């Protein structure tokens, strides 16, 4: 019998992220508490740049963006937001969307599978994703449940289940 497998990836739907940013931008333009504080949010290359006249207002802009991401089904684990910093007369927060599983997290995930998962399951790192194989499909389901309940700092999706 052939081995069953699935891939563990960490991807963000770019279109959904763009939609969340556009919705946040509209809300910031319309909300009364953002009038006259120079609050804005925009993509600048790969980064998302949030600006406002005070540290509290720029944190509120980040909060609005996070709520829009959640409504669009994007995990906040995918958002890597920095701390507010002063730039001239305004405060800024730079954030970026995390994509792919870096080597350190891939090794952590592989270790969790090796130590806590069923013994028939094997995992191998392939670039920025992991391939998990086993002869028994139930063991693969068990690994998915195990990883969903584990404390991994990145958003994981399970794809190509065969």
Secondary structure, DSSP 4 states (H G I P E B T S, - for coil): -PPEEEEEE----HHHHHHHHHHHHHHHHH-GGGTTTT-EEEEETTEEEEEESSHHHHHHHHHHHHHHHHHTT--GGGEEE---EEETTEEEEEEEE--S--HHHHHHHHHHHHHHS-TT-EEEEETTEEEEEES-HHHHHHHHHHHHHS--SS--EEE---
